[in-house]
């Protein structure tokens, strides 16, 4: 079943997804088969483990969130990222998903560990999230 799911995935790099924020006000960046979901242990809107980044966003009552997944480097002059680190991607497929397991965006990646940088437009309740990852 896992092979079928991976084979069926269409790459959506450089695209964006607008979606109604989930009731939990969170999205995840991880490998296609998920990862260890982080606990919100610090102030801010990004929490992480070695295999998953959780990003807090606006409440579903307040509208939609725009998420964009970019291969490559962010533009110079971009403000400091909310997250800049590596996550495990053993299946070489990075996804952005909701807590309800809805995949919003996905892209193939080159390695089993991928550098990810996340930028948001608000420190606690963003409605715009840009995710950059290293590619080959």
Secondary structure, 3 states (H helix, E strand, C coil): CHHHHHHHCCCCCCCEEEEECCCCCEEEEEECCCCCCCCCCCCCCEEECCCEEEEEECCHHHCEEEEEEEECCCCCCCCCCCEEEEEECCCCEEEEEECCCCEEEEEECCCCEEEEEEEECCCCCECEEEEEECCC
